[in-house]
Amino acid sequence: MNKHERMKQLVDEILMHNRNYYELDNPTISDKEYDKLYDELVDLEKELGIILPNSPTQRVGGDVLEKFVKKKHQVRLYSMNKVRSFGELEDFFADMEKFQKDATFSVEYKFDGLTIVTEYLDGKYVGATTRGNGEIGEDVSLQVRTIKSVPLEIPFKGHLLLQGEGMMTNSSFKRYNKTASEPLKNPRNGVAGAVRNLDPKETSKRQLDYFCYSVLLCEGKKFKTQQEMNEFIKENGFKTGDFFKIVKTEKEAEKIINEIDKVKNDLDIMIDGLVIKLNEVEQREEVGYTNKFPKWARAYKFEAEEVSTMLNEVVWQVGRTGKVSPTAILEPVELAGATISRATLNNIEDIRKKNVFIKSRVFIRRSNEVIPEVLGLAEKYDFSEKIDEPKTCPCCGNVLEKKGPLVFCRNHDNCKEQIVSRLVHFVSREAFNIEGLSEMTIIQFYDELNLRHFYELFHLTKEQLIALDKFKDKKAENILSSLQKSKKIEFYRFLFSLGICEVGIKTAKDLAKTFPDLQAIKTATFEQIISVPDVGEIIAQNIIDYFQDEDNLKEIDSLLAVGVEIFNDNTTKSNIFEGMTFVLTGTLPNYSRSDMTKLIEENGGKCASSVSKNTTYVIAGEEAGSKLEKAKTLGVGILSEQEFFDKFLVER
């Protein structure tokens, strides 16, 4: 046997042992024997100057990356809507029965790790991306390549996108901490820090795992059920957590949840609940999605962990709308794997209801929120002190205004914390998305450049910026370039950027779908605004109040005067496709899928990813695959790109 053949043999043998150890949990050789084979392969690669594409030595990257590259997801990722009671879970089952009689549901672990999308082409691993905001993530291909339970080669040869969770098992966590110079707090932080480490060699040291639970894209293959999808994932060598159940009723799901809740702390992986999904994949398209969640799935969260600690102080802070809110400063305590030193207290009525005091012992709960919640009083002492609501603003000293259980600082123009918070919100990713402007930089602009208003950002000059501490030519140029680029902004992002009280990103999108432009919403009546889905009386009044304020209108006019251009992609040009659902397949001769989708949606239609009995037409291009065959089977109308335009006479 020559050296090249021996190299191939070693690669196959080591990959087999990796599978036995990491996937089957059944090691067949000792660590010493494994290291001997691995070292022989490394030596041969150096001697021959050849590294095979699927070599296990390539799981550890070489050079440290300078920065992460942003990558747009090919398929949008959604969060998972949660239920915290069996009553809410029963409601979910009842809702699904409306769409699918005798529906079945899959029950799987809800992993507490880091969401990762892996991509394969022609059976080979080509990259990985973090979840990010669901539309854009970070390219972590080299880091994920070091995870030995991520196959570098799989049986399926088409284009494949999988969603899963990067995990650090409890055993890996304990093993790492035995020799770590800086021990990790918990496995969840361990995996997040490892995957987001710029040096893949550091990622490798933590011995991570990857548990897969969803097929996002599978070229030429369609799944009927989640169960079929789960089997496909396992057949291609991925871990799934070895827990998958099918149920028909909420009571069956409830029984499983109770069983797993009792043993969850004995598992080698961290889970914080179970995920229940409508098993039938085709039916999911009819059920649909919200802006954030699939409607056909729920995560049942286990009861949050609780501890007690001392409440040492309460600080009142001013937000961008002027609302002054209390935060509890706690004696640091370990809870759910994190050190907690602050917790939310909502308002003075919440404080009175929970009967908590400064220098009292309180119960706190952390359930994956960034800031935990104070639940109530554990013990009061002789030296405990009543918490008083402030009468003046803790930032500017202005007399506060009481509005129900809340207090507000109305010093809109001269309260530093309000102004800085508004500016930080304005430049944030989902608003104007101006890169390089952190909160510290905004404070610097406030203190040294007397910057107070949104529009003043667009008057900044390079000379002003480079005169500031820690600013050089490149940083100044990048910020000015980002400011210039941000001037063209979609309507819903512009609405969100204004910081109207309680108008979040989803509400801004809903408003932009109802009102075609800024003038329409500025002049809208209360009745028109409240008719927008999910907009209640309070939000509607907040919007009315905002656009009746002369200072706000001047701010908007000033933004337009510096060249801000607002466009609305949600504006419906016509209702020609109202009530119609289209599915695109194959390569169209003149239009990309995104452009065709935009055209259909602009004219009142809907685009779906799969063909069902509810599909109106399939628009088929070259190399159309299974979707075209499914359309023929169901008797769904099929159009070419040209036939589509001829039939509907849509303006191109």
C-alpha positions as CSV (number, residue, x, y, z in Angstrom):
1,M,0.0,0.0,0.0
2,N,1.5,3.4,-1.0
3,K,1.4,6.5,1.2
4,H,-1.5,8.1,-0.7
5,E,-3.7,5.0,-0.3
6,R,-2.7,4.8,3.4
7,M,-3.8,8.5,3.8
8,K,-7.3,7.6,2.3
9,Q,-7.5,4.6,4.6
10,L,-6.7,6.7,7.7
11,V,-9.3,9.3,6.8
12,D,-12.0,6.7,6.4
13,E,-10.9,4.9,9.6
14,I,-10.8,8.1,11.7
15,L,-14.2,9.3,10.4
16,M,-15.7,6.0,11.3
17,H,-14.3,6.3,14.9
18,N,-15.6,9.9,15.1
19,R,-19.1,8.6,14.1
20,N,-18.9,5.8,16.7
21,Y,-17.9,8.3,19.4
22,Y,-19.8,11.4,18.7
23,E,-23.0,10.1,17.0
24,L,-23.5,6.6,18.3
25,D,-22.0,7.2,21.7
26,N,-20.2,3.9,21.3
27,P,-16.4,4.4,21.1
28,T,-14.5,1.4,19.7
29,I,-10.9,2.4,20.4
30,S,-9.1,4.2,23.2
31,D,-8.1,7.9,23.1
32,K,-4.5,6.8,22.9
33,E,-5.1,4.6,19.8
34,Y,-7.2,7.4,18.2
35,D,-4.4,9.9,18.8
36,K,-1.9,7.5,17.2
37,L,-4.0,7.3,14.0
38,Y,-4.6,11.0,13.9
39,D,-0.9,11.8,14.3
40,E,0.0,9.5,11.5
41,L,-2.4,11.2,9.2
42,V,-1.0,14.7,10.1
43,D,2.5,13.4,9.4
44,L,1.5,12.0,6.0
45,E,-0.3,15.3,5.0
46,K,2.9,17.2,5.8
47,E,5.1,14.8,3.9
48,L,3.0,14.5,0.8
49,G,1.7,18.1,0.8
50,I,-1.8,16.8,0.2
51,I,-4.9,17.3,2.3
52,L,-8.0,15.4,1.3
53,P,-11.3,17.5,1.3
54,N,-12.9,15.4,4.0
55,S,-9.8,15.0,6.2
56,P,-10.6,15.2,9.9
57,T,-7.5,17.4,10.4
58,Q,-9.4,20.2,8.6
59,R,-11.9,20.6,11.3
60,V,-9.6,23.1,13.0
61,G,-9.0,26.2,11.1
62,G,-5.6,27.9,10.6
63,D,-5.4,31.7,10.8
64,V,-7.5,33.8,13.2
65,L,-10.2,35.6,11.3
66,E,-10.1,39.4,11.4
67,K,-13.8,39.8,11.5
68,F,-17.0,37.9,10.9
69,V,-18.6,38.2,7.5
70,K,-22.4,38.9,7.4
71,K,-24.3,36.4,5.4
72,K,-28.0,36.6,4.2
73,H,-30.0,33.5,4.9
74,Q,-31.4,31.7,1.9
75,V,-34.4,30.8,3.9
76,R,-35.7,33.1,6.6
77,L,-35.5,31.8,10.2
78,Y,-38.2,32.3,12.7
79,S,-38.4,32.4,16.5
80,M,-40.6,30.0,18.4
81,N,-43.8,31.2,20.1
82,K,-44.0,29.9,23.6
83,V,-46.7,28.5,25.9
84,R,-46.3,28.3,29.7
85,S,-49.4,26.4,30.7
86,F,-51.3,23.3,29.5
87,G,-54.3,25.5,29.0
88,E,-52.4,27.6,26.3
89,L,-51.2,24.3,24.8
90,E,-54.7,23.0,24.6
91,D,-55.7,26.2,22.8
92,F,-52.9,25.5,20.3
93,F,-54.1,22.0,19.6
94,A,-57.7,23.2,19.1
95,D,-56.5,25.9,16.6
96,M,-54.6,23.3,14.6
97,E,-57.7,21.0,14.5
98,K,-59.5,23.8,12.6
99,F,-56.9,23.4,9.8
100,Q,-56.4,19.6,9.9
101,K,-58.9,17.1,11.3
102,D,-57.2,14.3,13.2
103,A,-53.9,16.1,13.1
104,T,-50.8,14.6,14.5
105,F,-48.0,16.5,16.3
106,S,-44.3,15.9,16.8
107,V,-42.7,16.5,20.2
108,E,-39.0,17.2,20.4
109,Y,-36.5,18.7,22.8
110,K,-36.1,22.5,22.9
111,F,-32.3,22.8,23.0
112,D,-30.7,25.6,25.0
113,G,-27.8,26.4,22.7
114,L,-26.9,28.5,19.7
115,T,-28.9,28.3,16.5
116,I,-26.8,27.4,13.5
117,V,-27.7,26.8,9.9
118,T,-25.4,24.3,8.0
119,E,-25.2,24.0,4.2
120,Y,-24.3,21.1,2.0
121,L,-23.8,20.8,-1.7
122,D,-23.1,17.6,-3.6
123,G,-22.9,15.8,-0.3
124,K,-20.2,18.0,1.1
125,Y,-20.2,20.6,3.9
126,V,-19.8,24.1,2.4
127,G,-20.6,26.4,5.4
128,A,-22.5,27.5,8.4
129,T,-24.3,30.7,9.6
130,T,-25.6,31.9,13.0
131,R,-29.2,32.8,13.3
132,G,-28.5,36.6,13.6
133,N,-31.8,38.5,13.1
134,G,-33.4,35.7,11.1
135,E,-32.6,37.3,7.8
136,I,-28.8,38.0,8.2
137,G,-26.4,36.0,10.3
138,E,-22.6,35.6,10.7
139,D,-20.5,33.3,8.6
140,V,-19.1,30.8,11.1
141,S,-18.1,28.1,8.6
142,L,-14.6,27.5,9.9
143,Q,-15.7,27.5,13.5
144,V,-18.5,25.0,12.9
145,R,-16.2,22.8,10.8
146,T,-14.4,22.0,14.1
147,I,-17.6,20.4,15.5
148,K,-17.0,16.7,15.1
149,S,-20.7,15.8,15.0
150,V,-21.1,18.1,12.0
151,P,-20.5,15.7,9.1
152,L,-18.1,16.9,6.4
153,E,-19.7,14.5,3.9
154,I,-23.2,13.1,3.8
155,P,-25.1,10.6,1.6
156,F,-27.6,13.2,0.2
157,K,-26.1,14.8,-2.9
158,G,-28.5,17.8,-3.5
159,H,-28.4,21.3,-2.1
160,L,-29.3,21.0,1.6
161,L,-29.9,23.6,4.4
162,L,-30.3,22.3,7.9
163,Q,-31.2,24.2,11.1
164,G,-29.9,23.0,14.4
165,E,-28.4,23.9,17.7
166,G,-24.8,24.2,18.6
167,M,-24.4,22.7,22.0
168,M,-21.8,22.1,24.7
169,T,-22.8,19.0,26.6
170,N,-22.6,19.0,30.3
171,S,-19.8,16.4,30.2
172,S,-17.8,18.5,27.8
173,F,-18.5,21.6,30.0
174,K,-17.1,19.8,33.1
175,R,-14.1,18.4,31.2
176,Y,-13.2,21.8,29.8
177,N,-13.5,23.6,33.2
178,K,-11.2,21.1,34.8
179,T,-8.2,22.6,33.0
180,A,-9.5,26.0,31.9
181,S,-7.6,29.0,33.1
182,E,-10.9,30.9,33.0
183,P,-13.8,28.5,33.8
184,L,-17.0,28.9,31.8
185,K,-20.2,29.9,33.7
186,N,-22.5,27.4,31.8
187,P,-22.7,25.3,28.7
188,R,-24.9,27.8,26.9
189,N,-22.3,30.6,27.2
190,G,-19.7,28.0,26.4
191,V,-21.1,27.3,22.9
192,A,-21.9,30.9,22.1
193,G,-18.4,32.0,23.0
194,A,-16.9,29.2,21.1
195,V,-18.7,29.6,17.8
196,R,-18.3,33.3,17.9
197,N,-14.6,33.1,18.6
198,L,-12.6,34.4,15.7
199,D,-10.0,31.7,16.2
200,P,-11.5,28.3,15.1
201,K,-8.7,26.5,17.1
202,E,-10.3,27.9,20.3
203,T,-13.7,26.7,19.1
204,S,-12.3,23.2,18.8
205,K,-11.0,23.1,22.4
206,R,-14.6,23.2,23.7
207,Q,-15.6,19.9,22.0
208,L,-19.0,21.1,20.9
209,D,-21.9,19.2,19.4
210,Y,-24.5,19.9,16.8
211,F,-28.1,18.7,17.2
212,C,-30.3,19.1,14.1
213,Y,-34.1,19.5,14.0
214,S,-35.2,21.1,10.8
215,V,-34.7,20.9,7.0
216,L,-34.9,24.4,5.6
217,L,-34.2,23.5,2.0
218,C,-33.8,20.1,0.3
219,E,-33.3,20.2,-3.4
220,G,-35.5,17.7,-5.3
221,K,-37.0,16.2,-2.1
222,K,-40.2,17.0,-0.3
223,F,-41.2,15.8,3.2
224,K,-44.7,14.8,4.1
225,T,-44.2,15.0,7.8
226,Q,-41.8,16.2,10.5
227,Q,-41.3,12.5,11.3
228,E,-40.1,11.8,7.8
229,M,-37.8,14.9,8.1
230,N,-36.4,13.7,11.4
231,E,-35.5,10.3,9.8
232,F,-33.8,12.0,6.9
233,I,-31.7,14.0,9.3
234,K,-30.6,10.9,11.1
235,E,-29.9,9.0,7.9
236,N,-27.5,11.7,6.9
237,G,-25.5,11.3,10.1
238,F,-26.7,14.1,12.3
239,K,-27.6,14.0,16.0
240,T,-31.2,14.8,16.9
241,G,-31.1,14.4,20.7
242,D,-32.6,10.9,20.4
243,F,-36.0,12.1,21.4
244,F,-38.9,12.3,19.0
245,K,-42.6,11.4,19.8
246,I,-45.8,11.7,17.8
247,V,-49.0,12.6,19.6
248,K,-52.6,13.2,18.6
249,T,-53.9,15.0,21.7
250,E,-52.9,17.7,24.1
251,K,-53.2,15.2,27.0
252,E,-50.6,12.9,25.3
253,A,-48.3,15.9,25.0
254,E,-48.9,16.9,28.6
255,K,-47.9,13.5,29.8
256,I,-44.6,13.6,27.9
257,I,-43.9,17.1,29.1
258,N,-44.3,16.0,32.7
259,E,-42.1,13.0,32.2
260,I,-39.3,15.0,30.6
261,D,-39.5,17.8,33.2
262,K,-38.7,15.2,35.9
263,V,-35.5,13.9,34.2
264,K,-34.3,17.0,32.3
265,N,-31.5,17.7,34.8
266,D,-30.2,14.2,34.3
267,L,-29.6,14.7,30.6
268,D,-26.1,15.5,29.2
269,I,-27.6,18.4,27.2
270,M,-29.3,21.5,28.4
271,I,-33.0,21.8,27.3
272,D,-35.5,24.4,28.6
273,G,-38.6,22.9,27.2
274,L,-40.2,20.8,24.4
275,V,-41.2,21.9,20.9
276,I,-44.6,20.8,19.6
277,K,-45.1,21.0,15.8
278,L,-47.9,20.2,13.4
279,N,-46.6,17.0,11.9
280,E,-48.0,17.4,8.4
281,V,-45.7,19.7,6.5
282,E,-48.1,20.6,3.7
283,Q,-50.7,21.9,6.1
284,R,-48.2,24.3,7.7
285,E,-48.3,26.6,4.7
286,E,-52.0,27.1,5.1
287,V,-51.6,27.7,8.9
288,G,-48.9,30.3,8.1
289,Y,-46.6,32.6,10.0
290,T,-46.7,35.8,12.1
291,N,-44.0,38.4,11.7
292,K,-41.9,36.4,14.2
293,F,-43.3,32.9,14.6
294,P,-44.6,29.9,12.7
295,K,-48.3,29.6,13.8
296,W,-48.0,25.8,13.5
297,A,-45.5,25.3,16.3
298,R,-45.2,26.1,20.0
299,A,-42.5,25.7,22.6
300,Y,-43.6,24.6,26.0
301,K,-41.3,26.2,28.5
302,F,-40.5,24.5,31.7
303,E,-41.1,26.4,34.9
304,A,-38.4,29.0,35.3
305,E,-35.8,28.7,38.1
306,E,-36.2,30.9,41.1
307,V,-33.8,32.1,43.8
308,S,-33.8,34.7,46.6
309,T,-31.3,37.4,47.2
310,M,-31.0,40.9,48.7
311,L,-32.4,43.9,47.0
312,N,-29.7,46.5,47.8
313,E,-31.0,49.6,45.9
314,V,-33.5,50.8,43.3
315,V,-32.4,53.1,40.5
316,W,-34.8,55.0,38.3
317,Q,-33.8,55.5,34.7
318,V,-35.2,57.6,31.9
319,G,-36.0,56.0,28.5
320,R,-36.4,57.6,25.1
321,T,-40.1,58.3,25.5
322,G,-39.5,60.0,28.9
323,K,-40.8,57.1,30.9
324,V,-38.9,56.8,34.2
325,S,-38.7,53.1,35.2
326,P,-37.2,51.4,38.3
327,T,-34.5,48.7,38.2
328,A,-33.6,46.6,41.2
329,I,-29.9,46.4,42.1
330,L,-29.3,43.0,43.6
331,E,-26.7,41.2,45.7
332,P,-25.2,39.1,42.8
333,V,-26.5,35.6,42.7
334,E,-26.2,32.6,40.4
335,L,-29.4,31.7,38.6
336,A,-29.9,29.4,35.6
337,G,-26.1,29.5,34.9
338,A,-25.7,33.2,35.0
339,T,-24.7,35.8,37.6
340,I,-27.6,38.1,38.2
341,S,-27.2,41.6,39.7
342,R,-30.1,43.5,38.2
343,A,-33.8,42.8,37.8
344,T,-36.8,44.6,36.4
345,L,-39.5,46.2,38.6
346,N,-41.9,47.7,36.0
347,N,-43.5,50.6,38.0
348,I,-44.5,51.8,41.5
349,E,-47.7,49.8,41.5
350,D,-45.8,46.7,40.7
351,I,-43.4,47.4,43.6
352,R,-46.4,47.9,46.0
353,K,-48.1,44.7,44.7
354,K,-45.0,42.6,45.2
355,N,-44.4,44.2,48.6
356,V,-40.7,44.6,48.2
357,F,-38.3,47.0,50.0
358,I,-34.8,48.2,49.8
359,K,-32.6,46.0,51.9
360,S,-35.1,43.1,51.9
361,R,-34.7,39.6,50.5
362,V,-36.6,39.0,47.3
363,F,-37.5,36.1,45.0
364,I,-36.2,36.5,41.4
365,R,-36.9,34.5,38.3
366,R,-34.9,34.2,35.1
367,S,-36.6,32.6,32.1
368,N,-34.2,33.4,29.3
369,E,-34.9,37.1,29.5
370,V,-32.0,39.5,29.4
371,I,-33.1,41.1,32.6
372,P,-34.7,38.8,35.3
373,E,-37.9,39.7,37.1
374,V,-38.4,40.4,40.8
375,L,-41.3,38.1,41.8
376,G,-42.0,39.2,45.4
377,L,-40.9,39.5,48.9
378,A,-39.0,36.6,50.6
379,E,-38.1,38.4,53.9
380,K,-38.4,41.9,55.4
381,Y,-36.1,43.2,58.1
382,D,-36.1,46.0,60.7
383,F,-33.7,47.9,58.6
384,S,-35.6,47.4,55.3
385,E,-36.7,50.7,53.6
386,K,-39.7,51.7,51.7
387,I,-39.2,52.3,47.9
388,D,-40.4,55.8,47.0
389,E,-41.4,56.9,43.6
390,P,-39.3,59.9,42.4
391,K,-40.9,63.3,42.1
392,T,-38.2,64.8,39.8
393,C,-36.3,63.3,36.9
394,P,-33.1,61.5,38.0
395,C,-31.3,62.9,35.0
396,C,-32.4,66.5,34.5
397,G,-34.3,67.3,37.7
398,N,-37.5,68.2,35.9
399,V,-40.7,67.6,37.8
400,L,-42.2,64.3,36.7
401,E,-45.7,63.8,35.4
402,K,-47.9,61.0,36.7
403,K,-49.9,59.0,34.2
404,G,-51.6,56.0,35.7
405,P,-48.9,53.7,37.3
406,L,-46.2,55.4,35.3
407,V,-44.2,58.6,35.6
408,F,-42.7,60.7,32.8
409,C,-40.2,63.4,32.3
410,R,-41.6,65.8,29.8
411,N,-38.3,67.7,29.4
412,H,-38.1,66.3,25.9
413,D,-35.5,68.7,24.5
414,N,-33.0,69.0,27.4
415,C,-33.0,65.6,29.3
416,K,-29.7,63.9,28.3
417,E,-30.8,60.3,28.9
418,Q,-34.0,60.8,26.8
419,I,-32.1,62.4,23.9
420,V,-29.3,59.8,23.9
421,S,-31.8,56.9,24.1
422,R,-33.8,58.4,21.2
423,L,-30.6,58.8,19.1
424,V,-29.4,55.3,19.9
425,H,-32.9,53.9,18.8
426,F,-32.8,56.0,15.6
427,V,-29.5,54.7,14.4
428,S,-30.2,51.0,15.4
429,R,-30.2,48.1,12.9
430,E,-33.9,47.9,12.4
431,A,-34.3,51.7,12.1
432,F,-31.8,53.7,10.0
433,N,-29.1,51.0,10.5
434,I,-26.1,53.5,10.8
435,E,-23.0,51.4,11.4
436,G,-20.3,52.6,13.9
437,L,-22.6,54.6,16.1
438,S,-22.6,52.9,19.5
439,E,-24.2,54.4,22.6
440,M,-20.8,55.7,23.8
441,T,-20.3,57.4,20.4
442,I,-23.8,59.0,20.6
443,I,-22.9,60.3,24.2
444,Q,-19.7,61.7,22.7
445,F,-21.7,63.5,20.0
446,Y,-24.0,64.9,22.7
447,D,-21.3,66.1,25.0
448,E,-18.7,67.4,22.5
449,L,-20.8,68.3,19.3
450,N,-24.0,69.5,21.1
451,L,-25.9,67.0,18.9
452,R,-29.6,66.9,20.0
453,H,-31.7,66.0,16.9
454,F,-31.9,63.2,14.4
455,Y,-31.3,65.4,11.4
456,E,-28.1,66.8,12.9
457,L,-26.4,63.5,12.4
458,F,-26.6,64.1,8.6
459,H,-24.9,67.5,9.0
460,L,-21.8,66.0,10.6
461,T,-18.5,66.6,8.8
462,K,-15.2,64.8,8.7
463,E,-13.5,67.7,10.3
464,Q,-15.9,67.5,13.3
465,L,-15.4,63.7,13.7
466,I,-11.6,63.5,13.5
467,A,-11.4,66.2,16.2
468,L,-13.0,63.8,18.6
469,D,-11.1,61.4,20.8
470,K,-10.4,57.9,19.3
471,F,-11.6,59.1,15.8
472,K,-9.3,58.7,12.8
473,D,-9.9,59.2,9.1
474,K,-11.1,55.7,8.4
475,K,-13.6,55.6,11.2
476,A,-15.0,59.1,10.3
477,E,-15.3,58.2,6.6
478,N,-17.1,54.9,7.4
479,I,-19.7,56.7,9.6
480,L,-20.3,59.4,7.1
481,S,-20.6,56.8,4.3
482,S,-23.1,54.8,6.4
483,L,-25.1,58.0,7.1
484,Q,-25.3,58.8,3.5
485,K,-26.3,55.3,2.5
486,S,-29.0,55.2,5.2
487,K,-30.9,58.2,3.7
488,K,-32.9,56.0,1.5
489,I,-35.1,54.1,3.9
490,E,-38.2,51.9,3.8
491,F,-41.3,53.4,5.3
492,Y,-41.8,51.0,8.1
493,R,-38.2,51.4,9.2
494,F,-38.6,55.2,9.2
495,L,-41.8,54.9,11.4
496,F,-39.9,52.6,13.8
497,S,-37.0,55.0,13.9
498,L,-39.1,57.9,15.2
499,G,-39.5,56.1,18.6
500,I,-43.3,56.5,18.9
501,C,-44.3,55.1,22.2
502,E,-45.1,51.3,22.0
503,V,-44.7,51.2,18.2
504,G,-42.4,48.3,17.7
505,I,-41.1,46.9,14.4
506,K,-44.2,44.7,13.7
507,T,-46.6,47.5,14.4
508,A,-44.5,49.7,12.1
509,K,-44.8,47.1,9.3
510,D,-48.6,46.8,9.8
511,L,-49.0,50.6,9.7
512,A,-46.9,50.7,6.5
513,K,-49.2,48.1,4.9
514,T,-52.3,50.2,5.7
515,F,-51.0,53.7,5.0
516,P,-49.2,54.2,1.7
517,D,-47.0,57.1,2.8
518,L,-46.0,59.5,5.6
519,Q,-48.7,62.0,4.7
520,A,-51.4,59.4,5.0
521,I,-50.5,58.4,8.5
522,K,-49.9,62.0,9.6
523,T,-53.5,62.9,8.7
524,A,-55.1,59.6,9.7
525,T,-58.0,59.6,12.2
526,F,-58.1,57.6,15.4
527,E,-60.7,55.2,13.8
528,Q,-58.4,54.6,10.8
529,I,-55.4,53.8,12.9
530,I,-57.3,51.5,15.3
531,S,-58.5,49.5,12.4
532,V,-55.0,48.3,11.7
533,P,-54.6,44.7,12.9
534,D,-53.2,44.4,16.4
535,V,-53.2,48.2,17.0
536,G,-55.2,49.0,20.2
537,E,-56.5,52.2,21.6
538,I,-53.4,53.1,23.5
539,I,-51.1,52.7,20.6
540,A,-53.5,54.5,18.3
541,Q,-53.6,57.5,20.6
542,N,-49.8,57.5,20.9
543,I,-49.6,57.7,17.1
544,I,-52.1,60.5,17.0
545,D,-50.3,62.4,19.8
546,Y,-46.9,62.0,18.1
547,F,-48.1,63.5,14.8
548,Q,-49.9,66.4,16.5
549,D,-46.7,67.5,18.2
550,E,-45.2,70.5,16.4
551,D,-41.6,69.6,17.5
552,N,-42.0,66.1,16.1
553,L,-43.3,67.4,12.8
554,K,-40.3,69.9,12.6
555,E,-37.9,67.0,13.2
556,I,-39.5,65.0,10.4
557,D,-39.4,68.0,8.0
558,S,-35.7,68.5,8.9
559,L,-34.9,64.9,8.0
560,L,-36.6,65.3,4.7
561,A,-34.7,68.5,4.1
562,V,-31.3,66.8,4.5
563,G,-32.2,64.3,1.8
564,V,-33.9,61.4,3.6
565,E,-36.0,59.5,1.0
566,I,-38.8,57.3,2.2
567,F,-40.1,54.5,0.0
568,N,-42.8,51.9,0.8
569,D,-42.4,48.4,-0.6
570,N,-45.6,47.4,1.2
571,T,-47.7,49.7,-1.0
572,T,-50.1,47.6,-3.0
573,K,-50.2,48.8,-6.6
574,S,-53.4,46.8,-7.4
575,N,-55.5,44.1,-6.1
576,I,-55.3,42.0,-9.2
577,F,-54.0,39.0,-7.3
578,E,-56.1,39.4,-4.1
579,G,-56.9,35.9,-2.7
580,M,-54.5,34.2,-5.0
581,T,-51.5,32.1,-3.9
582,F,-48.6,31.4,-6.2
583,V,-45.7,29.0,-6.0
584,L,-42.5,29.6,-8.0
585,T,-40.3,26.8,-9.3
586,G,-37.4,26.4,-11.6
587,T,-35.4,29.3,-13.2
588,L,-37.4,32.0,-14.8
589,P,-36.0,33.6,-18.0
590,N,-36.3,37.2,-17.1
591,Y,-37.1,37.5,-13.4
592,S,-35.4,36.4,-10.2
593,R,-37.6,34.7,-7.7
594,S,-37.3,37.6,-5.3
595,D,-38.4,40.1,-8.0
596,M,-41.3,38.0,-9.1
597,T,-42.4,37.5,-5.4
598,K,-42.2,41.3,-4.9
599,L,-44.3,41.9,-8.0
600,I,-47.0,39.4,-6.9
601,E,-47.1,40.8,-3.3
602,E,-47.2,44.4,-4.5
603,N,-50.4,43.5,-6.4
604,G,-52.2,41.9,-3.5
605,G,-51.1,38.2,-4.0
606,K,-49.2,35.7,-1.8
607,C,-46.3,33.5,-2.6
608,A,-45.9,30.1,-0.9
609,S,-42.9,27.8,-0.7
610,S,-44.9,24.6,-1.3
611,V,-47.7,23.4,-3.5
612,S,-51.0,22.5,-1.9
613,K,-54.7,22.3,-2.8
614,N,-54.9,26.0,-1.9
615,T,-52.3,27.0,-4.5
616,T,-53.9,29.1,-7.3
617,Y,-51.0,28.8,-9.9
618,V,-47.5,27.4,-10.1
619,I,-45.2,29.6,-12.2
620,A,-42.6,27.2,-13.7
621,G,-39.3,28.0,-15.3
622,E,-36.5,25.8,-16.6
623,E,-35.5,22.7,-14.5
624,A,-38.7,22.8,-12.5
625,G,-38.8,19.8,-10.2
626,S,-41.0,18.2,-7.6
627,K,-43.3,21.3,-7.2
628,L,-44.3,21.1,-10.9
629,E,-45.1,17.4,-10.5
630,K,-47.1,18.0,-7.4
631,A,-49.1,20.8,-9.2
632,K,-49.9,18.3,-12.0
633,T,-51.0,15.7,-9.5
634,L,-53.3,18.2,-7.6
635,G,-54.6,19.7,-10.8
636,V,-53.2,23.2,-10.0
637,G,-52.9,25.6,-12.9
638,I,-49.3,25.9,-14.3
639,L,-48.0,29.0,-16.1
640,S,-44.7,30.0,-17.7
641,E,-43.4,33.5,-17.0
642,Q,-44.7,34.7,-20.4
643,E,-48.1,33.1,-19.8
644,F,-48.3,34.7,-16.4
645,F,-47.8,38.2,-17.9
646,D,-50.1,37.5,-20.9
647,K,-52.9,36.3,-18.6
648,F,-52.8,39.1,-16.1
649,L,-51.4,42.0,-18.1
650,V,-49.3,43.1,-15.2
651,E,-47.1,46.1,-15.8
652,R,-43.5,44.8,-15.8
